[in-house]
Amino acid sequence: MSNSALPKTRVLITGATGLLGRALMKVFTQPSLEHIQLVGLGWSRYEKYVNQFPNELRKLDITNDKELSEFVNEFKPNVIIHAAAERRPDQCEGDKEKTQKLNVGATEKLIELSKSVNSTLFYISSDYVFDGENPPYDIDAKTNPLSFYGKTKEESEQSIIKASKSDPSSFRYIILRVPVLYGYVENLKECAVTVVAEQVIKARDTLQPIEIDNWQIRYPTCVEDVAHVCYELMISKQYNSIYHFSAQQMKTKYDMAIDMANVLSIKDPQSIIKPMNEKPSGAPRPHNACLNIFHTVDTIKKNLNNPTIHLSIFETQLPLIFKDLKLI
């Protein structure tokens, strides 16, 4: 039987026009995955990306319960990958009501809808559910979020797990925690990694030294790597579990800034980029929320033939991203 004759797996992606969402759309629309019928939901940036995914992208506000319910009940997805979220900690602290509605309210609605159409809910969570005091964190480590953003991710995780325990026959889930993400951005401000380049470029152009956070330890992870892992976990079908995925390179924002300066061919970058070793102000962040990825790698290797778990090298990806933005 040819692949085209097999029943298609219907996959719904929320947040499809975001940084991770676009990577998911790219991976799930590969010609080799013709067995997948994909729909991505976007809202504020729908018009910007509809030409890139003309057959798959739909404009829908997932905080509108009525419209979301109508669409899910019509499409009846086999898998819902819930990637939509307000993930900027300071914005979350500044508008808790809006953040709660998107980060928790939409998740709870998707739990309800997943049950009604017998769909697997694949939830994208965050390393910010941890306080960063005792890394590395296993999948069953105690959560203790410091920020409102982290608390909304923890609350959604708990709602998902509770729903599965109360109704295991009709609700399946996968929770994937990831760290700070980067990739091909529409502008430098789009992600917490590339926004650092704005400061570096300004320092280069003005010759005014800047201080960059050297306190918080991050593990910048390429969105395309995450998207591939999402697909591999989906087809592994090892449900009702938490998974971790993260690059293994440990970097502070200061480290990233120096890497960026080198890509931009700035001579003697340490003369204009200074490390700030004190704890930064703003929404509280975990010091080091390193994620142990063994369970994820082990699950994929045991359940797939010839899996390819890719961990992109930060210094290798930066020039590609900067070239795409015409910075070099």
NUSEKE-286426 format. One record per residue (C-alpha): residue number from 1; residue in three letters; x, y, z. Coordinates in nm, 3 decimals. Layout:
+------+------+---------+---------+---------+
! banu ! sepa !      xx !      yy !      zz !
+------+------+---------+---------+---------+
!  NUM !  ALA !       X !       Y !       Z !
...
+------+------+---------+---------+---------+
# end
This chain:
+------+------+---------+---------+---------+
! banu ! sepa !      xx !      yy !      zz !
+------+------+---------+---------+---------+
!    1 !  MET !   0.000 !   0.000 !   0.000 !
!    2 !  SER !   0.140 !   0.343 !  -0.091 !
!    3 !  ASN !   0.170 !   0.621 !   0.164 !
!    4 !  SER !  -0.100 !   0.815 !  -0.017 !
!    5 !  ALA !  -0.346 !   0.530 !   0.039 !
!    6 !  LEU !  -0.286 !   0.523 !   0.413 !
!    7 !  PRO !  -0.519 !   0.720 !   0.641 !
!    8 !  LYS !  -0.371 !   1.060 !   0.714 !
!    9 !  THR !  -0.275 !   1.175 !   1.062 !
!   10 !  ARG !  -0.448 !   1.506 !   1.124 !
!   11 !  VAL !  -0.220 !   1.745 !   1.314 !
!   12 !  LEU !  -0.319 !   2.086 !   1.451 !
!   13 !  ILE !  -0.051 !   2.336 !   1.555 !
!   14 !  THR !  -0.133 !   2.642 !   1.767 !
!   15 !  GLY !   0.100 !   2.941 !   1.759 !
!   16 !  ALA !   0.189 !   2.842 !   1.403 !
!   17 !  THR !   0.321 !   3.186 !   1.308 !
!   18 !  GLY !   0.553 !   3.214 !   1.609 !
!   19 !  LEU !   0.922 !   3.125 !   1.612 !
!   20 !  LEU !   0.874 !   2.761 !   1.712 !
!   21 !  GLY !   0.542 !   2.737 !   1.528 !
!   22 !  ARG !   0.702 !   2.826 !   1.194 !
!   23 !  ALA !   0.970 !   2.562 !   1.247 !
!   24 !  LEU !   0.699 !   2.306 !   1.325 !
!   25 !  MET !   0.509 !   2.405 !   1.011 !
!   26 !  LYS !   0.826 !   2.368 !   0.804 !
!   27 !  VAL !   0.906 !   2.023 !   0.942 !
!   28 !  PHE !   0.550 !   1.890 !   0.923 !
!   29 !  THR !   0.503 !   2.007 !   0.561 !
!   30 !  GLN !   0.807 !   1.818 !   0.431 !
!   31 !  PRO !   0.720 !   1.621 !   0.115 !
!   32 !  SER !   0.825 !   1.299 !   0.290 !
!   33 !  LEU !   0.546 !   1.350 !   0.545 !
!   34 !  GLU !   0.259 !   1.326 !   0.298 !
!   35 !  HIS !   0.074 !   1.106 !   0.547 !
!   36 !  ILE !   0.015 !   1.415 !   0.764 !
!   37 !  GLN !  -0.279 !   1.648 !   0.712 !
!   38 !  LEU !  -0.167 !   1.970 !   0.876 !
!   39 !  VAL !  -0.343 !   2.284 !   0.992 !
!   40 !  GLY !  -0.165 !   2.564 !   1.173 !
!   41 !  LEU !  -0.348 !   2.835 !   1.365 !
!   42 !  GLY !  -0.209 !   3.187 !   1.365 !
!   43 !  TRP !  -0.351 !   3.521 !   1.469 !
!   44 !  SER !  -0.150 !   3.844 !   1.493 !
!   45 !  ARG !   0.100 !   3.745 !   1.223 !
!   46 !  TYR !  -0.129 !   3.539 !   1.002 !
!   47 !  GLU !  -0.110 !   3.779 !   0.705 !
!   48 !  LYS !   0.268 !   3.778 !   0.718 !
!   49 !  TYR !   0.300 !   3.401 !   0.678 !
!   50 !  VAL !  -0.011 !   3.283 !   0.494 !
!   51 !  ASN !   0.172 !   3.292 !   0.159 !
!   52 !  GLN !   0.439 !   3.064 !   0.302 !
!   53 !  PHE !   0.180 !   2.806 !   0.411 !
!   54 !  PRO !  -0.123 !   2.887 !   0.191 !
!   55 !  ASN !  -0.289 !   2.547 !   0.227 !
!   56 !  GLU !  -0.218 !   2.488 !   0.594 !
!   57 !  LEU !  -0.249 !   2.819 !   0.780 !
!   58 !  ARG !  -0.578 !   2.940 !   0.929 !
!   59 !  LYS !  -0.647 !   3.265 !   1.112 !
!   60 !  LEU !  -0.798 !   3.195 !   1.452 !
!   61 !  ASP !  -0.769 !   3.346 !   1.799 !
!   62 !  ILE !  -0.731 !   3.047 !   2.031 !
!   63 !  THR !  -0.855 !   3.250 !   2.329 !
!   64 !  ASN !  -1.193 !   3.265 !   2.153 !
!   65 !  ASP !  -1.348 !   2.948 !   2.297 !
!   66 !  LYS !  -1.639 !   2.940 !   2.052 !
!   67 !  GLU !  -1.428 !   2.968 !   1.737 !
!   68 !  LEU !  -1.168 !   2.725 !   1.869 !
!   69 !  SER !  -1.434 !   2.470 !   1.960 !
!   70 !  GLU !  -1.601 !   2.495 !   1.621 !
!   71 !  PHE !  -1.274 !   2.447 !   1.437 !
!   72 !  VAL !  -1.145 !   2.155 !   1.646 !
!   73 !  ASN !  -1.479 !   1.974 !   1.629 !
!   74 !  GLU !  -1.480 !   2.018 !   1.251 !
!   75 !  PHE !  -1.116 !   1.922 !   1.185 !
!   76 !  LYS !  -1.101 !   1.649 !   1.451 !
!   77 !  PRO !  -0.721 !   1.641 !   1.483 !
!   78 !  ASN !  -0.545 !   1.325 !   1.595 !
!   79 !  VAL !  -0.275 !   1.539 !   1.755 !
!   80 !  ILE !  -0.282 !   1.898 !   1.881 !
!   81 !  ILE !   0.062 !   2.054 !   1.925 !
!   82 !  HIS !   0.002 !   2.349 !   2.155 !
!   83 !  ALA !   0.289 !   2.591 !   2.094 !
!   84 !  ALA !   0.103 !   2.920 !   2.143 !
!   85 !  ALA !   0.200 !   3.116 !   2.454 !
!   86 !  GLU !   0.313 !   3.450 !   2.588 !
!   87 !  ARG !   0.668 !   3.347 !   2.672 !
!   88 !  ARG !   0.829 !   3.683 !   2.757 !
!   89 !  PRO !   0.860 !   3.687 !   3.139 !
!   90 !  ASP !   0.847 !   4.066 !   3.179 !
!   91 !  GLN !   0.537 !   4.097 !   2.959 !
!   92 !  CYS !   0.375 !   3.816 !   3.156 !
!   93 !  GLU !   0.434 !   4.003 !   3.482 !
!   94 !  GLY !   0.301 !   4.324 !   3.326 !
!   95 !  ASP !  -0.029 !   4.178 !   3.202 !
!   96 !  LYS !  -0.115 !   3.876 !   3.413 !
!   97 !  GLU !  -0.479 !   3.864 !   3.305 !
!   98 !  LYS !  -0.394 !   3.842 !   2.935 !
!   99 !  THR !  -0.114 !   3.594 !   3.003 !
!  100 !  GLN !  -0.341 !   3.372 !   3.213 !
!  101 !  LYS !  -0.603 !   3.369 !   2.938 !
!  102 !  LEU !  -0.357 !   3.259 !   2.671 !
!  103 !  ASN !  -0.115 !   3.043 !   2.868 !
!  104 !  VAL !  -0.365 !   2.865 !   3.091 !
!  105 !  GLY !  -0.718 !   2.933 !   2.967 !
!  106 !  ALA !  -0.648 !   2.820 !   2.611 !
!  107 !  THR !  -0.470 !   2.510 !   2.740 !
!  108 !  GLU !  -0.766 !   2.413 !   2.957 !
!  109 !  LYS !  -1.000 !   2.456 !   2.661 !
!  110 !  LEU !  -0.774 !   2.238 !   2.446 !
!  111 !  ILE !  -0.780 !   1.968 !   2.716 !
!  112 !  GLU !  -1.160 !   1.968 !   2.696 !
!  113 !  LEU !  -1.157 !   1.960 !   2.316 !
!  114 !  SER !  -0.891 !   1.690 !   2.301 !
!  115 !  LYS !  -1.118 !   1.468 !   2.507 !
!  116 !  SER !  -1.419 !   1.538 !   2.287 !
!  117 !  VAL !  -1.242 !   1.445 !   1.961 !
!  118 !  ASN !  -1.008 !   1.180 !   2.109 !
!  119 !  SER !  -0.694 !   1.377 !   2.028 !
!  120 !  THR !  -0.346 !   1.361 !   2.182 !
!  121 !  LEU !  -0.248 !   1.695 !   2.336 !
!  122 !  PHE !   0.120 !   1.772 !   2.280 !
!  123 !  TYR !   0.202 !   2.062 !   2.512 !
!  124 !  ILE !   0.513 !   2.279 !   2.477 !
!  125 !  SER !   0.631 !   2.377 !   2.824 !
!  126 !  SER !   0.941 !   2.547 !   2.961 !
!  127 !  ASP !   1.248 !   2.510 !   3.179 !
!  128 !  TYR !   1.106 !   2.807 !   3.373 !
!  129 !  VAL !   0.891 !   2.565 !   3.577 !
!  130 !  PHE !   1.212 !   2.512 !   3.778 !
!  131 !  ASP !   1.384 !   2.753 !   4.018 !
!  132 !  GLY !   1.731 !   2.683 !   3.882 !
!  133 !  GLU !   1.886 !   2.595 !   4.218 !
!  134 !  ASN !   1.953 !   2.222 !   4.167 !
!  135 !  PRO !   2.035 !   2.141 !   3.805 !
!  136 !  PRO !   2.027 !   1.927 !   3.603 !
!  137 !  TYR !   1.653 !   1.859 !   3.625 !
!  138 !  ASP !   1.504 !   1.518 !   3.555 !
!  139 !  ILE !   1.150 !   1.489 !   3.418 !
!  140 !  ASP !   1.010 !   1.407 !   3.764 !
!  141 !  ALA !   1.201 !   1.680 !   3.950 !
!  142 !  LYS !   0.997 !   1.905 !   4.177 !
!  143 !  THR !   0.882 !   2.221 !   4.003 !
!  144 !  ASN !   0.912 !   2.559 !   4.169 !
!  145 !  PRO !   0.861 !   2.843 !   3.919 !
!  146 !  LEU !   0.990 !   3.185 !   4.016 !
!  147 !  SER !   0.804 !   3.398 !   3.761 !
!  148 !  PHE !   0.440 !   3.434 !   3.662 !
!  149 !  TYR !   0.531 !   3.293 !   3.320 !
!  150 !  GLY !   0.676 !   2.982 !   3.483 !
!  151 !  LYS !   0.371 !   2.950 !   3.706 !
!  152 !  THR !   0.136 !   2.952 !   3.405 !
!  153 !  LYS !   0.337 !   2.675 !   3.241 !
!  154 !  GLU !   0.333 !   2.473 !   3.563 !
!  155 !  GLU !  -0.041 !   2.527 !   3.604 !
!  156 !  SER !  -0.107 !   2.406 !   3.250 !
!  157 !  GLU !   0.113 !   2.100 !   3.303 !
!  158 !  GLN !  -0.078 !   2.014 !   3.620 !
!  159 !  SER !  -0.414 !   2.057 !   3.446 !
!  160 !  ILE !  -0.304 !   1.822 !   3.168 !
!  161 !  ILE !  -0.176 !   1.553 !   3.406 !
!  162 !  LYS !  -0.488 !   1.580 !   3.623 !
!  163 !  ALA !  -0.713 !   1.540 !   3.318 !
!  164 !  SER !  -0.528 !   1.226 !   3.214 !
!  165 !  LYS !  -0.549 !   1.071 !   3.559 !
!  166 !  SER !  -0.921 !   1.141 !   3.588 !
!  167 !  ASP !  -1.003 !   1.014 !   3.238 !
!  168 !  PRO !  -0.717 !   0.794 !   3.108 !
!  169 !  SER !  -0.931 !   0.620 !   2.847 !
!  170 !  SER !  -1.013 !   0.934 !   2.648 !
!  171 !  PHE !  -0.719 !   1.170 !   2.706 !
!  172 !  ARG !  -0.354 !   1.128 !   2.611 !
!  173 !  TYR !  -0.078 !   1.384 !   2.640 !
!  174 !  ILE !   0.288 !   1.458 !   2.580 !
!  175 !  ILE !   0.454 !   1.746 !   2.767 !
!  176 !  LEU !   0.782 !   1.873 !   2.623 !
!  177 !  ARG !   0.986 !   2.121 !   2.826 !
!  178 !  VAL !   1.234 !   2.332 !   2.633 !
!  179 !  PRO !   1.474 !   2.618 !   2.722 !
!  180 !  VAL !   1.529 !   2.950 !   2.546 !
!  181 !  LEU !   1.485 !   2.906 !   2.170 !
!  182 !  TYR !   1.639 !   3.071 !   1.866 !
!  183 !  GLY !   1.622 !   3.030 !   1.490 !
!  184 !  TYR !   1.542 !   3.221 !   1.174 !
!  185 !  VAL !   1.371 !   3.528 !   1.316 !
!  186 !  GLU !   1.170 !   3.796 !   1.136 !
!  187 !  ASN !   1.369 !   4.060 !   1.329 !
!  188 !  LEU !   1.621 !   4.066 !   1.612 !
!  189 !  LYS !   1.355 !   4.144 !   1.871 !
!  190 !  GLU !   1.162 !   3.822 !   1.804 !
!  191 !  CYS !   1.353 !   3.603 !   2.046 !
!  192 !  ALA !   1.547 !   3.645 !   2.370 !
!  193 !  VAL !   1.865 !   3.525 !   2.203 !
!  194 !  THR !   1.884 !   3.742 !   1.892 !
!  195 !  VAL !   1.768 !   4.054 !   2.077 !
!  196 !  VAL !   2.113 !   4.054 !   2.237 !
!  197 !  ALA !   2.256 !   4.133 !   1.893 !
!  198 !  GLU !   2.074 !   4.469 !   1.896 !
!  199 !  GLN !   2.279 !   4.573 !   2.198 !
!  200 !  VAL !   2.599 !   4.442 !   2.041 !
!  201 !  ILE !   2.540 !   4.630 !   1.715 !
!  202 !  LYS !   2.458 !   4.951 !   1.903 !
!  203 !  ALA !   2.778 !   4.921 !   2.106 !
!  204 !  ARG !   2.976 !   4.864 !   1.787 !
!  205 !  ASP !   2.825 !   5.164 !   1.613 !
!  206 !  THR !   2.846 !   5.407 !   1.906 !
!  207 !  LEU !   3.161 !   5.269 !   2.072 !
!  208 !  GLN !   2.970 !   5.300 !   2.400 !
!  209 !  PRO !   3.043 !   5.000 !   2.626 !
!  210 !  ILE !   2.745 !   4.792 !   2.738 !
!  211 !  GLU !   2.690 !   4.551 !   3.024 !
!  212 !  ILE !   2.530 !   4.215 !   2.944 !
!  213 !  ASP !   2.389 !   3.961 !   3.191 !
!  214 !  ASN !   2.652 !   3.707 !   3.290 !
!  215 !  TRP !   2.450 !   3.561 !   3.580 !
!  216 !  GLN !   2.177 !   3.346 !   3.426 !
!  217 !  ILE !   2.297 !   3.028 !   3.258 !
!  218 !  ARG !   2.101 !   2.939 !   2.945 !
!  219 !  TYR !   2.100 !   2.658 !   2.691 !
!  220 !  PRO !   2.000 !   2.824 !   2.361 !
!  221 !  THR !   1.828 !   2.562 !   2.146 !
!  222 !  CYS !   1.748 !   2.574 !   1.776 !
!  223 !  VAL !   1.375 !   2.567 !   1.698 !
!  224 !  GLU !   1.424 !   2.332 !   1.402 !
!  225 !  ASP !   1.586 !   2.076 !   1.635 !
!  226 !  VAL !   1.285 !   2.107 !   1.867 !
!  227 !  ALA !   1.042 !   2.068 !   1.576 !
!  228 !  HIS !   1.211 !   1.745 !   1.463 !
!  229 !  VAL !   1.199 !   1.608 !   1.818 !
!  230 !  CYS !   0.828 !   1.694 !   1.836 !
!  231 !  TYR !   0.767 !   1.485 !   1.525 !
!  232 !  GLU !   0.977 !   1.196 !   1.655 !
!  233 !  LEU !   0.802 !   1.197 !   1.994 !
!  234 !  MET !   0.465 !   1.214 !   1.819 !
!  235 !  ILE !   0.531 !   0.904 !   1.609 !
!  236 !  SER !   0.694 !   0.723 !   1.904 !
!  237 !  LYS !   0.348 !   0.725 !   2.066 !
!  238 !  GLN !   0.482 !   0.701 !   2.420 !
!  239 !  TYR !   0.205 !   0.903 !   2.577 !
!  240 !  ASN !   0.130 !   1.041 !   2.922 !
!  241 !  SER !   0.486 !   1.145 !   2.997 !
!  242 !  ILE !   0.695 !   1.456 !   3.039 !
!  243 !  TYR !   0.997 !   1.497 !   2.813 !
!  244 !  HIS !   1.290 !   1.738 !   2.813 !
!  245 !  PHE !   1.482 !   1.864 !   2.513 !
!  246 !  SER !   1.767 !   2.112 !   2.516 !
!  247 !  ALA !   2.097 !   2.191 !   2.353 !
!  248 !  GLN !   2.390 !   2.107 !   2.578 !
!  249 !  GLN !   2.595 !   2.424 !   2.532 !
!  250 !  MET !   2.594 !   2.635 !   2.847 !
!  251 !  LYS !   2.591 !   3.010 !   2.778 !
!  252 !  THR !   2.509 !   3.334 !   2.954 !
!  253 !  LYS !   2.381 !   3.629 !   2.753 !
!  254 !  TYR !   2.731 !   3.772 !   2.783 !
!  255 !  ASP !   2.874 !   3.459 !   2.622 !
!  256 !  MET !   2.618 !   3.488 !   2.343 !
!  257 !  ALA !   2.705 !   3.855 !   2.294 !
!  258 !  ILE !   3.074 !   3.771 !   2.250 !
!  259 !  ASP !   2.982 !   3.497 !   2.001 !
!  260 !  MET !   2.771 !   3.748 !   1.809 !
!  261 !  ALA !   3.048 !   4.008 !   1.813 !
!  262 !  ASN !   3.284 !   3.752 !   1.663 !
!  263 !  VAL !   3.037 !   3.672 !   1.385 !
!  264 !  LEU !   3.002 !   4.047 !   1.321 !
!  265 !  SER !   3.384 !   4.073 !   1.299 !
!  266 !  ILE !   3.408 !   4.316 !   1.589 !
!  267 !  LYS !   3.769 !   4.351 !   1.696 !
!  268 !  ASP !   3.839 !   4.320 !   2.068 !
!  269 !  PRO !   3.469 !   4.274 !   2.165 !
!  270 !  GLN !   3.554 !   4.266 !   2.537 !
!  271 !  SER !   3.642 !   4.635 !   2.513 !
!  272 !  ILE !   3.279 !   4.730 !   2.446 !
!  273 !  ILE !   3.092 !   4.431 !   2.595 !
!  274 !  LYS !   3.125 !   4.391 !   2.969 !
!  275 !  PRO !   2.993 !   4.107 !   3.188 !
!  276 !  MET !   2.730 !   4.196 !   3.448 !
!  277 !  ASN !   2.765 !   3.931 !   3.716 !
!  278 !  GLU !   2.487 !   4.051 !   3.947 !
!  279 !  LYS !   2.139 !   3.900 !   3.936 !
!  280 !  PRO !   1.938 !   4.095 !   3.673 !
!  281 !  SER !   1.631 !   4.303 !   3.757 !
!  282 !  GLY !   1.284 !   4.241 !   3.616 !
!  283 !  ALA !   1.081 !   3.920 !   3.636 !
!  284 !  PRO !   1.271 !   3.660 !   3.842 !
!  285 !  ARG !   1.458 !   3.402 !   3.637 !
!  286 !  PRO !   1.610 !   3.066 !   3.733 !
!  287 !  HIS !   1.989 !   3.075 !   3.766 !
!  288 !  ASN !   2.051 !   2.743 !   3.590 !
!  289 !  ALA !   1.752 !   2.533 !   3.481 !
!  290 !  CYS !   1.953 !   2.274 !   3.288 !
!  291 !  LEU !   1.726 !   1.998 !   3.155 !
!  292 !  ASN !   1.829 !   1.632 !   3.157 !
!  293 !  ILE !   1.733 !   1.504 !   2.809 !
!  294 !  PHE !   1.816 !   1.133 !   2.861 !
!  295 !  HIS !   1.452 !   1.017 !   2.879 !
!  296 !  THR !   1.367 !   1.191 !   2.552 !
!  297 !  VAL !   1.669 !   1.057 !   2.363 !
!  298 !  ASP !   1.616 !   0.708 !   2.505 !
!  299 !  THR !   1.246 !   0.705 !   2.412 !
!  300 !  ILE !   1.311 !   0.811 !   2.054 !
!  301 !  LYS !   1.599 !   0.567 !   2.004 !
!  302 !  LYS !   1.400 !   0.274 !   2.143 !
!  303 !  ASN !   1.089 !   0.338 !   1.936 !
!  304 !  LEU !   1.219 !   0.459 !   1.598 !
!  305 !  ASN !   1.447 !   0.311 !   1.336 !
!  306 !  ASN !   1.749 !   0.530 !   1.264 !
!  307 !  PRO !   1.633 !   0.837 !   1.456 !
!  308 !  THR !   1.819 !   1.161 !   1.398 !
!  309 !  ILE !   1.831 !   1.372 !   1.712 !
!  310 !  HIS !   2.012 !   1.686 !   1.608 !
!  311 !  LEU !   2.170 !   1.934 !   1.847 !
!  312 !  SER !   2.275 !   2.240 !   1.649 !
!  313 !  ILE !   2.595 !   2.421 !   1.746 !
!  314 !  PHE !   2.518 !   2.779 !   1.845 !
!  315 !  GLU !   2.830 !   2.926 !   1.685 !
!  316 !  THR !   2.748 !   2.747 !   1.359 !
!  317 !  GLN !   2.388 !   2.866 !   1.343 !
!  318 !  LEU !   2.457 !   3.234 !   1.424 !
!  319 !  PRO !   2.620 !   3.322 !   1.088 !
!  320 !  LEU !   2.329 !   3.162 !   0.900 !
!  321 !  ILE !   2.075 !   3.365 !   1.097 !
!  322 !  PHE !   2.273 !   3.688 !   1.060 !
!  323 !  LYS !   2.311 !   3.631 !   0.685 !
!  324 !  ASP !   1.936 !   3.579 !   0.657 !
!  325 !  LEU !   1.887 !   3.916 !   0.829 !
!  326 !  LYS !   2.155 !   4.073 !   0.603 !
!  327 !  LEU !   2.368 !   4.166 !   0.904 !
!  328 !  ILE !   2.678 !   4.009 !   0.749 !
+------+------+---------+---------+---------+
# end
